[in-house]
């Protein structure tokens, strides 16, 4: 019984969220962090930065294990494959839009994926198979197999695309031009099985994501809107409004592991948290920054991470929770 009470007392709640603060930071970046990803089954985190570095961290020991420089190509978006020492990343040099499969273990390129003709702005890996999708400002979404250099499929879109697989890897979503198109990952060539209109949204899509249980989706836009939808019916559940972001930035948001809260950056650099159930803001952390941080909730953990010109790990401050945790 004691163990069960321990677990219950530290389930994520509004009080715990409001108590969260930076527990540790890495300040040795020479540029903004443009992307980061948690590995699903290990304690690893990878970051990509404008200083042309890819860095691998062990979150459990709060240490940077490795830094790899990509001076020739630059680096913009980065994602883990199923292997915690292999990543796929997009370049940021303006002349080569290939995606690269990189072994962090020995700093070797395992494969190049050529097909896009403009900057890649969205990258999502399938958890079920060795597949991934990429969306680009060239108005295409390409579907790839990690074992082949040529793309396996091409979908054309209107405007800037945001793409994401669900956690099971059975469905993927493409958001662009105020609509979210839902595809069966095994039969995508038949076209979308559903199309959701997002409340007259006219701004460019930035990020689309599914909650861990697949029941909810969020869509962020350049105008500073964060929409939360029912992913089965397409019903718009709530919209949160924050400061718009510049065309160079990406507004990122993230569901907490059980899908009860959404955290996001903002055009003024601040971080906000909302309750999905009530649609109300439950916490905010102001910043002097002028661009939104990238932001990700750590899988199955009471921690989220933000990346700006530094990397920050946010955890509950238990001293603020004395009365709350002591209720056992």
C-alpha angles and dihedrals in degrees: 000000000000092000092050091051090051090055094046093049091059101042110127111273136160089263093054092045091051090051094055118118139157109292096177139003137194108212101174097102121119094201141019121295106246101184144358139183138194119221108239099226106023133054093252128125124188126199134192121204141188087243084075094249133131112203130193120207134187102219093194092062095027092231135135105236099185145359120204121186122217098190096154098052105018117218131251115158123024133186135176119239117216086282114078092219098049125076139177116218141177124227129240106202101101096234107064117045095178119132117229134213105213131187107218088192094071102004094246130145108235097182144354121219111206123187113092122096100193138034116311108233101174134041129174131171125213113238093206104051137015090269133118140177131219131194123203142188085247083080096246134114112207126200117213143188111214089225095059131061095210121072117255096213144006129211122185120219139187110246130336112349130218115195137188142165118220117246092264093051092232099110135031131196129212116196121193138136096011096309136096114210117202120211134188102235091219096047104028092135088072089066129243118333089206138015121203122200111215105218100283092307110175101170124099115275113245109176135001121191141170125224115245093259091048094235097109137044132193129205124192124197137197091249089066099259122141112193122193116200140181100251094211100049101021091232113159105236100179144340123214119200124209137156113306120250130231121256089254093056133071122219107222128191133176138200118232110245096266093041096242096118139035122209123192146169122239140214089257093054094253125133122229135188127201135187111240091207098053099024088225129131109253102177142007135186115201124219139190089222121113099210131058116261119233106249135195134171113229111244113263093349142112090239140089130188131216127196125201122127083328137034115242130189113208119205136165115275099228092195088068089051099054095121093039099049091038092062092092 
